[in-house]
Amino acid sequence: MKVHVYPGMGATSEMYKGPWENCDFTFHSWEPILDYKSIEAYAKNLISKHEIKEGDVLIGTSLGGIIACEIANQINISKLCLIGSAIQPQEIKMFLKVIHPIVDYSPLSFIQSLVGKVPNELSRMMSESEVAFIRTMCRAIFQWGGLRSDVPLYRIHGKSDFVISCPQENVTQIDGGHLIAMTHAKECVMFINRSLKN
C-alpha cells in the first residue's frame, strides 16, 4: 500500500514541509496538462503516471483533494483524506463560481509574476506554475460530477477557509484558513496519522 499526496492548485510537492517530511508518503507535483480538459481525464492520466493501485491511500489539499476524489471514483482505494478540499463543486465559495467563467481573459502570467515577488514558498510555487494548468482546472472544477465513491473519507478543514466552505458534518475543524496544510502542518499530519490507523 502506497500513500499518494497531491498539492493545491498552483503549488507543488514542496508545499509539504516540516512535519510532513517525517511521513513515509509519496508527494506528487502536477503533471503537464496537455490535452486533458476535465477532472475525470486528468485523474485517469495520474492513475497511470503515478502508478496508483487498488488499496492505496490518497491525500489531497484543495484541488489535490478534488483530483483525489475523482481518482477514488475510478479505482478502489482504501482511504481518502482531504485537507481543505471539496467533495462537490457546490462547496466552493460563490465568489470563485462567479469569476471562473472569465479565467480565460485573466492575465494569469502577470498575476503570477507579481505574486512571485512575495517572499514565501507558496507565492514562489504559484509564480512558476503552468498557466494552462490553472486555467483548465478552474474551468474543469465546476463541470466535475463530485465524489461518488463510498471510500472511507476523512476531512480536516480550516474554520476560516475563504475558498472552500467548511463542512459542518463529518469533518475535523481547526482554527485556520485555506492553507492549513502549510500553516497548520503539525495538526494536519496528526490528523492524517490518526486517520490511517482507523
SVG drawing of the C-alpha trace seen along z (x, -y; Angstrom):
<svg xmlns="http://www.w3.org/2000/svg" viewBox="-24 -42 35 45">
<polyline fill="none" stroke="black" stroke-width="0.4" points="0.0,0.0 1.3,-3.4 0.1,-6.8 -0.1,-9.4 -0.3,-13.1 -1.4,-15.9 -0.9,-19.6 -3.2,-22.6 -3.6,-24.4 -0.5,-26.4 1.5,-24.5 4.0,-21.6 5.1,-18.8 7.3,-21.5 4.2,-22.7 4.6,-19.7 7.5,-20.7 8.3,-20.5 6.3,-17.7 5.3,-16.3 8.9,-15.3 8.8,-12.7 6.0,-10.8 6.6,-7.8 4.3,-9.2 4.8,-9.9 4.4,-13.6 3.5,-14.4 3.6,-17.6 1.3,-18.2 1.9,-16.6 1.7,-18.9 -2.0,-19.5 -1.5,-18.6 -4.9,-17.8 -6.7,-16.8 -9.7,-19.2 -11.7,-17.5 -11.0,-16.4 -12.0,-12.9 -9.5,-12.7 -6.7,-14.3 -7.3,-11.9 -7.2,-8.9 -3.8,-10.1 -2.4,-10.4 -3.5,-6.9 -1.3,-5.6 1.6,-8.1 1.8,-7.8 1.1,-4.1 -1.8,-4.3 -3.1,-0.8 -6.2,0.6 -5.8,0.4 -3.6,-2.7 -4.4,-5.8 -4.9,-9.3 -4.4,-12.6 -5.1,-15.9 -5.2,-19.6 -7.7,-21.9 -7.5,-21.0 -5.4,-18.0 -8.3,-16.7 -10.7,-17.1 -8.4,-15.2 -8.0,-12.5 -11.8,-12.3 -12.0,-11.6 -9.3,-9.0 -11.4,-7.3 -14.3,-7.3 -12.2,-5.4 -10.2,-3.0 -10.9,-1.2 -8.5,-2.9 -8.6,-2.1 -8.8,-5.6 -9.3,-9.2 -8.1,-12.1 -9.0,-15.7 -7.3,-18.8 -9.2,-22.0 -10.9,-20.4 -14.3,-19.7 -16.3,-16.6 -18.7,-18.6 -18.3,-21.8 -21.2,-23.3 -18.8,-23.5 -16.6,-26.1 -17.3,-29.7 -19.7,-31.8 -17.0,-34.4 -15.0,-31.8 -18.1,-30.4 -18.8,-33.9 -15.3,-34.7 -14.4,-31.3 -16.0,-31.9 -13.6,-34.8 -10.5,-32.8 -9.5,-32.7 -9.3,-36.5 -7.4,-36.9 -3.8,-38.0 -2.6,-35.0 1.1,-35.3 1.1,-38.9 -0.5,-38.0 1.9,-35.1 4.9,-37.5 3.5,-39.8 2.8,-37.0 6.2,-35.6 7.8,-38.7 6.2,-38.0 8.8,-36.2 7.1,-33.0 7.2,-29.4 3.6,-29.3 4.0,-32.5 7.1,-31.2 5.4,-28.0 2.4,-29.9 4.7,-32.2 6.3,-29.1 3.2,-27.1 1.8,-26.3 -0.8,-28.9 -2.6,-26.5 -3.0,-24.1 -4.5,-26.7 -6.9,-27.9 -8.0,-24.4 -8.6,-23.3 -10.5,-26.5 -13.0,-25.6 -13.0,-21.8 -13.8,-22.0 -17.2,-23.4 -18.0,-20.8 -16.9,-17.9 -19.6,-15.5 -18.2,-15.2 -17.3,-12.3 -19.4,-9.2 -17.2,-6.5 -18.1,-5.1 -14.4,-5.0 -13.8,-5.8 -13.5,-9.5 -11.6,-11.7 -11.7,-15.5 -9.9,-18.3 -10.8,-21.9 -10.0,-25.4 -12.9,-27.2 -12.0,-30.4 -11.4,-28.9 -12.2,-31.7 -12.0,-29.3 -14.0,-26.2 -16.8,-26.3 -16.0,-24.5 -18.3,-21.4 -20.4,-21.2 -20.6,-17.4 -18.1,-14.6 -15.1,-16.9 -12.4,-17.9 -12.4,-21.7 -9.4,-23.7 -8.7,-27.4 -7.2,-28.2 -7.8,-29.2 -7.4,-27.6 -3.7,-26.8 -3.8,-24.7 -1.6,-22.0 1.2,-24.6 0.1,-26.9 -1.0,-24.1 1.1,-21.3 1.6,-19.6 -2.2,-19.4 -2.8,-18.1 -0.1,-15.4 -1.5,-14.3 -5.0,-14.1 -3.7,-12.1 -1.8,-9.6 -4.9,-9.1 -7.0,-8.5 -4.5,-6.0 -4.7,-4.0 -8.5,-3.7"/>
</svg>
